[in-house]
Amino acid sequence: MNLLEVSQLCIGHGRPGMETRLIENIDLSLKNGEALGVVGPSGSGKTLIAFALAGLLSRPLRIVSGSIHFRGKVLEHDNPRTWWGLRGREILMLFQSPASALNSLVPVQDQIAEALEDVKGYRRAKALMQSIALLESVGLTSDKAKAYPFQLSGGMRQRVLIALALALEPAVLIADEPAVGLDPIHHAEILHLLKRLNRERRVAMIIITHDLRTASFLTHRVVVLCRGRIVESASVPELLQHPRHPYTQDMVDSLRFLEGK
């Protein structure tokens, strides 16, 4: 049984029967410990799919039709109770802008400690000690643990979110452009942290990106999205060696050009 199964998912806005569809007939599956890449250009609908899978779509956007199954159970997208105890625990999303996902008024170690107290029932002292250890495990020193998010760089804030993922141990981690806007060194470090999370903790991942290099490094399979539809789906080696759709062929050609091949 797949951990996550998406069947014929359509997302749109407007009145029922008269809606404008932005995402059409998306089929996805994700197994335990697997990493899936969703690749496509800006405006293709990647983030809309991510928000739907995390239960974060807000009006006027809505799921028009289709189904999402998690651990064999149907997720009722119109029922907020469906997501209680699921969002942020079993299914966790890393946002493209880490600053928007953190509370700017609370030190980062306290934010992780609060999550450990709430989800795992840790006492305050143990939660704080564990939060510092988690932040150190992603390369942040103890003095940075006491910092507020606005005192940290974008790469450091992304590390904080990865430490939060380590703390909560979700079954599925959805990462939306996880290293966008970072310099090459910090970009590589964030990707290696995510790779470690997938390999060592067996956290299943959905990586949303426009960068085929990121997808090929982090994921086992890739689906290519174009204008709200999946136009190609394949393993990473197959996609790189035998791209079929014109957009995929252009991406692969661009990657080969950048690598001097």
C-alpha positions as CSV (number, residue, x, y, z in Angstrom):
1,M,0.0,0.0,0.0
2,N,1.2,3.5,-0.9
3,L,1.7,5.9,2.0
4,L,0.1,8.7,-0.1
5,E,-2.1,8.3,-3.1
6,V,-3.6,11.1,-5.2
7,S,-6.1,10.3,-7.9
8,Q,-7.5,12.6,-10.6
9,L,-7.0,15.7,-8.5
10,C,-8.4,18.9,-9.9
11,I,-8.0,22.3,-8.3
12,G,-9.8,25.5,-9.4
13,H,-11.8,28.5,-8.3
14,G,-15.3,29.9,-9.0
15,R,-18.8,28.6,-8.5
16,P,-19.4,24.8,-8.8
17,G,-20.0,23.9,-12.4
18,M,-18.6,27.2,-13.6
19,E,-15.1,27.0,-12.0
20,T,-11.8,27.8,-13.7
21,R,-9.6,24.8,-13.4
22,L,-5.9,25.4,-12.6
23,I,-4.8,21.8,-12.0
24,E,-6.2,19.0,-14.0
25,N,-6.3,15.2,-13.3
26,I,-3.2,14.8,-11.2
27,D,-2.2,11.3,-10.2
28,L,0.6,10.8,-7.7
29,S,1.8,8.1,-5.4
30,L,4.4,8.0,-2.6
31,K,5.8,5.0,-0.8
32,N,7.4,4.9,2.7
33,G,10.9,6.3,2.5
34,E,10.5,7.4,-1.1
35,A,11.4,10.9,-2.5
36,L,9.3,12.2,-5.4
37,G,10.1,15.3,-7.4
38,V,7.4,17.6,-8.9
39,V,9.2,19.7,-11.5
40,G,7.9,22.4,-13.7
41,P,8.2,26.1,-14.7
42,S,6.9,28.9,-12.6
43,G,3.1,29.1,-12.8
44,S,2.7,25.4,-13.7
45,G,0.8,24.7,-10.5
46,K,3.5,23.0,-8.4
47,T,2.8,25.0,-5.2
48,L,-1.0,24.6,-5.6
49,I,-0.5,20.8,-5.5
50,A,1.7,21.1,-2.4
51,F,-0.8,23.2,-0.6
52,A,-3.6,20.7,-1.5
53,L,-1.6,17.8,-0.1
54,A,-0.9,19.7,3.1
55,G,-4.5,20.8,3.6
56,L,-3.6,24.5,3.1
57,L,-5.7,25.6,0.1
58,S,-7.7,28.7,1.0
59,R,-10.7,30.2,-0.7
60,P,-11.3,31.0,-3.5
61,L,-9.1,28.0,-4.4
62,R,-10.6,24.6,-3.7
63,I,-10.3,21.0,-4.7
64,V,-12.9,20.5,-7.5
65,S,-12.7,16.8,-7.8
66,G,-10.5,13.8,-7.2
67,S,-9.2,12.2,-4.0
68,I,-6.3,12.1,-1.6
69,H,-5.6,9.0,0.4
70,F,-3.1,8.9,3.3
71,R,-2.3,5.5,4.9
72,G,-5.3,4.1,3.0
73,K,-7.7,6.7,4.5
74,V,-9.6,9.3,2.4
75,L,-8.7,12.8,3.4
76,E,-11.9,14.9,3.2
77,H,-10.6,18.1,1.8
78,D,-13.7,20.1,2.8
79,N,-13.6,18.9,6.4
80,P,-11.2,20.8,8.6
81,R,-11.3,18.0,11.2
82,T,-9.6,15.7,8.7
83,W,-6.4,17.6,9.2
84,W,-6.4,17.8,13.0
85,G,-3.4,15.9,14.3
86,L,-2.3,15.3,10.7
87,R,-1.0,18.6,9.3
88,G,2.3,19.5,10.8
89,R,2.7,16.1,12.4
90,E,2.2,13.3,9.8
91,I,2.4,15.7,6.9
92,L,4.7,18.6,7.2
93,M,5.4,21.4,4.7
94,L,8.6,23.3,4.3
95,F,7.6,26.6,2.8
96,Q,9.6,28.4,0.0
97,S,10.0,31.4,2.4
98,P,11.2,30.0,5.8
99,A,10.8,33.5,7.4
100,S,7.0,33.2,6.9
101,A,6.9,29.8,8.6
102,L,8.6,31.0,11.8
103,N,7.4,33.3,14.5
104,S,9.6,36.4,14.4
105,L,8.9,37.1,18.1
106,V,10.2,33.8,19.5
107,P,13.7,32.5,19.6
108,V,14.1,29.5,17.3
109,Q,15.1,27.0,20.1
110,D,11.8,27.9,21.8
111,Q,9.8,27.3,18.7
112,I,11.2,23.8,18.3
113,A,10.8,23.1,22.1
114,E,7.1,24.1,21.9
115,A,6.6,21.6,19.0
116,L,8.3,18.9,21.1
117,E,6.1,19.7,24.1
118,D,2.9,19.7,22.1
119,V,3.6,16.7,19.8
120,K,5.7,14.4,22.0
121,G,4.7,15.5,25.4
122,Y,8.2,16.5,26.5
123,R,8.7,18.5,29.7
124,R,10.1,22.0,29.1
125,A,13.7,21.4,30.2
126,K,14.0,18.2,28.1
127,A,12.4,19.9,25.1
128,L,14.9,22.8,25.2
129,M,17.8,20.5,25.5
130,Q,16.6,18.4,22.6
131,S,15.9,21.5,20.5
132,I,19.5,22.7,20.9
133,A,20.8,19.3,20.0
134,L,18.6,19.2,16.9
135,L,19.8,22.7,15.8
136,E,23.4,21.6,16.3
137,S,22.7,18.5,14.2
138,V,21.8,20.8,11.2
139,G,24.9,23.0,11.7
140,L,23.6,25.8,14.0
141,T,25.7,26.6,17.1
142,S,24.1,27.1,20.5
143,D,24.3,30.9,20.3
144,K,22.2,30.8,17.1
145,A,19.7,28.6,18.9
146,K,18.8,31.6,21.0
147,A,18.5,34.0,18.1
148,Y,15.2,35.3,16.6
149,P,14.4,34.4,13.0
150,F,15.1,37.9,11.8
151,Q,18.6,37.6,13.1
152,L,19.3,34.6,10.9
153,S,20.1,34.3,7.2
154,G,17.8,32.6,4.8
155,G,20.0,29.4,4.9
156,M,20.0,29.4,8.7
157,R,16.2,29.8,8.8
158,Q,15.9,26.8,6.4
159,R,18.1,24.8,8.7
160,V,15.7,25.6,11.6
161,L,12.8,24.2,9.6
162,I,14.8,21.1,8.9
163,A,15.6,20.7,12.6
164,L,11.8,21.1,13.2
165,A,11.2,18.3,10.8
166,L,13.7,16.1,12.6
167,A,11.9,16.9,15.9
168,L,8.4,16.1,14.6
169,E,9.5,13.1,12.4
170,P,6.6,13.4,9.9
171,A,5.7,10.5,7.6
172,V,5.7,12.9,4.6
173,L,7.7,16.1,4.2
174,I,6.7,18.4,1.4
175,A,9.5,20.9,0.5
176,D,8.6,23.8,-1.8
177,E,11.8,25.1,-3.5
178,P,13.8,24.1,-0.4
179,A,17.0,25.9,-1.4
180,V,15.9,28.7,-3.7
181,G,17.7,32.0,-3.4
182,L,20.6,30.6,-1.5
183,D,24.3,30.9,-2.5
184,P,25.8,27.7,-4.0
185,I,27.5,26.6,-0.7
186,H,24.4,27.0,1.4
187,H,22.2,25.6,-1.4
188,A,24.3,22.4,-1.4
189,E,24.3,22.1,2.4
190,I,20.5,22.3,2.6
191,L,20.1,19.7,-0.1
192,H,22.5,17.4,1.7
193,L,20.5,17.8,5.0
194,L,17.3,16.9,3.2
195,K,19.0,13.9,1.6
196,R,20.2,12.8,5.0
197,L,16.7,13.1,6.4
198,N,15.4,10.9,3.7
199,R,18.1,8.3,3.9
200,E,18.7,8.1,7.7
201,R,15.2,8.8,9.0
202,R,13.3,7.3,6.1
203,V,11.0,10.3,5.8
204,A,9.1,10.2,2.6
205,M,9.5,13.5,0.6
206,I,7.8,15.4,-2.1
207,I,10.3,18.0,-3.5
208,I,8.7,20.9,-5.4
209,T,11.2,22.6,-7.7
210,H,11.8,24.1,-11.1
211,D,15.4,22.9,-11.0
212,L,16.0,19.5,-12.5
213,R,19.4,19.3,-10.8
214,T,17.8,19.6,-7.4
215,A,15.2,16.9,-8.3
216,S,17.9,14.5,-9.7
217,F,20.0,14.8,-6.5
218,L,17.2,14.4,-4.0
219,T,14.5,12.2,-5.6
220,H,13.9,8.7,-6.9
221,R,11.1,9.5,-9.3
222,V,10.0,12.8,-11.0
223,V,6.8,14.0,-12.4
224,V,6.9,16.9,-14.8
225,L,4.2,19.5,-14.6
226,C,3.3,21.9,-17.4
227,R,0.3,24.2,-17.5
228,G,-1.5,22.4,-14.6
229,R,-1.1,18.9,-16.0
230,I,1.4,16.1,-15.6
231,V,3.1,15.6,-19.0
232,E,5.7,13.0,-18.0
233,S,6.5,10.6,-15.1
234,A,9.7,8.5,-14.8
235,S,12.5,7.4,-12.6
236,V,15.4,10.0,-12.5
237,P,17.8,8.0,-14.7
238,E,15.1,7.3,-17.3
239,L,14.0,10.9,-17.4
240,L,17.6,12.2,-17.8
241,Q,18.4,9.6,-20.5
242,H,15.1,9.5,-22.4
243,P,13.0,12.6,-21.9
244,R,9.9,12.4,-24.0
245,H,7.9,15.6,-23.6
246,P,9.3,18.7,-25.4
247,Y,9.5,20.7,-22.1
248,T,11.4,17.9,-20.4
249,Q,13.7,17.6,-23.4
250,D,14.4,21.4,-23.1
251,M,15.1,21.0,-19.3
252,V,17.5,18.1,-19.9
253,D,19.3,19.9,-22.8
254,S,19.7,23.0,-20.5
255,L,21.1,20.8,-17.8
256,R,23.6,19.2,-20.2
257,F,24.6,22.6,-21.5
258,L,25.2,23.9,-17.9
259,E,27.3,20.9,-17.2
260,G,29.3,21.3,-20.4
261,K,28.1,18.0,-21.9
